[in-house]
Amino acid sequence: MKAVVCTALGEPPQLTVMEWPSRPPGTGEIRVALHAGGVNFGDLLVTAGRYQVKLTPPFVLGTEGAGVVTACGVGVTRFKEGDRVLVQNNDVRACFADEVTLPAARAVLVPPGIRLTDIAGFPLNFGTSYYALAVRARLAQGEVLAVHGASGGVGLAAVKLGKMMGATVIATGSDDAKLRAVKTEGADYVVNVRTEPLAKRIRELTQGRGADVSFDPVGGDVFDAAMRSTAIDGRILVVGFAGGRIPAAPANKVLFGALSVIGAPYGGFTQRNPEPWAELMRTLLEQVRCGVLKPLIHRRFTFEQAPEALALVRERQVIGKCVLMSARGMAET
Ligand SMILES: NC(=O)c1ccc[n+]([C@@H]2O[C@H](COP(=O)([O-])OP(=O)(O)OC[C@H]3O[C@@H](n4cnc5c(N)ncnc54)[C@H](OP(=O)(O)O)[C@@H]3O)[C@@H](O)[C@H]2O)c1
């Protein structure tokens, strides 16, 4: 099979499209002919050697994708050949390829009417943001949600999910054009962190209270501002550190602000809880099927264009998500 293989770590890494051995499914596994895989910020970290789990080249990149089941191993009862599935493979990755073999527990059925290439970049971003907002922070209808890094993969998903859950959404970022797109996608207010004082502006928009929930995939100065712009009794979701600096939460502010600083480790959640993960995915896919959630695909690439797709993420040029398509995916579009 054809695969996008990282042959040397780096920034940028060396990526080569090459033949890679296909593997029959073992007990409890399925093999999936992939139509497309989602490109993630995590792919930059993995290929730079900066991810928490270190992979040694050569390895096939790609954490998530969508395709059709072509073989089932012993003991697999949930799927059969021909089923359309969404997959997320945090430990092994290997989704930028014509096919992937993985535990059946890391797949869910895609409802009819949803194109596989449209949904391939869905599990990681929407799964992370829903896990953070619904499971970890218990965002309630009528609350104010501040989403930082709102034009990015998890940020834009959080904006859409926040609206779906009945919150007022303040979206922040550092680029006016991207923020305009985020507003079009549903945010109630946008704040440019480069040109406006972030914490002050969020307080103004909330009549001095601050946000009930702050969703932070950026860290650094943005997290510091979230500490100053989250309401008393509010929750700050620690999602990631796209800005590079891992911040520290001052305990005095946590104490006197009655703040909850909450981690949202979605990868760990999916590994420890395969059945709740599948249930969470099914809930979200149903919202896609009935048109409530519409994932935004920024651009579709071929395998050969993988370096270009990763460069766009590195240069912060992406609004929503990029996907890499196999020949099957290209035939579908
Ligand atoms: N907790 C989890 O399980 C989980 C799951 C997925 C991802 N993550 C983490 O969440 C973070 C965001 O992931 P993503 O997929 O949303 O990434 P992304 O699509 O690249 O978006 C990141 C956003 O952060 C903003 N940003 C601010 N400073 C930045 C900087 N120095 N470099 C890059 N972006 C910067 C950018 O918005 P502006 O350009 O408008 O500033 C960008 O839109 C990453 O740290 C990722 O590892 C965590």
The ligand as a Gaussian input file, in Angstrom:
#p B3LYP/6-31G(d) Opt

LIG

0 1
 N       -5.927000      17.963000      24.969000
 C       -5.900000      17.189000      23.918000
 O       -6.184000      15.988000      24.001000
 C       -5.544000      17.789000      22.585000
 C       -6.095000      17.287000      21.392000
 C       -5.786000      17.931000      20.185000
 C       -4.919000      19.028000      20.195000
 N       -4.376000      19.450000      21.363000
 C       -3.449000      20.590000      21.422000
 O       -4.203000      21.782000      21.210000
 C       -3.351000      22.751000      20.589000
 C       -4.041000      23.290000      19.335000
 O       -4.226000      22.233000      18.407000
 P       -4.975000      22.528000      17.017000
 O       -5.078000      21.230000      16.308000
 O       -6.195000      23.334000      17.238000
 O       -3.860000      23.428000      16.294000
 P       -4.057000      24.474000      15.083000
 O       -5.148000      24.002000      14.200000
 O       -2.723000      24.701000      14.529000
 O       -4.574000      25.789000      15.836000
 C       -3.819000      26.436000      16.840000
 C       -4.355000      27.834000      17.023000
 O       -3.655000      28.416000      18.120000
 C       -3.343000      29.763000      17.811000
 N       -1.936000      30.063000      18.168000
 C       -1.521000      31.018000      19.013000
 N       -0.214000      31.045000      19.128000
 C        0.264000      30.086000      18.322000
 C        1.562000      29.650000      17.987000
 N        2.665000      30.215000      18.518000
 N        1.687000      28.638000      17.088000
 C        0.588000      28.069000      16.538000
 N       -0.687000      28.450000      16.823000
 C       -0.839000      29.454000      17.703000
 C       -3.559000      29.962000      16.323000
 O       -4.530000      30.971000      16.142000
 P       -4.070000      32.443000      15.673000
 O       -3.156000      32.241000      14.490000
 O       -5.349000      33.124000      15.360000
 O       -3.363000      33.025000      16.867000
 C       -4.106000      28.658000      15.791000
 O       -5.330000      28.836000      15.083000
 C       -2.017000      22.052000      20.322000
 O       -1.132000      22.356000      21.374000
 C       -2.384000      20.579000      20.344000
 O       -1.285000      19.773000      20.694000
 C       -4.675000      18.861000      22.553000

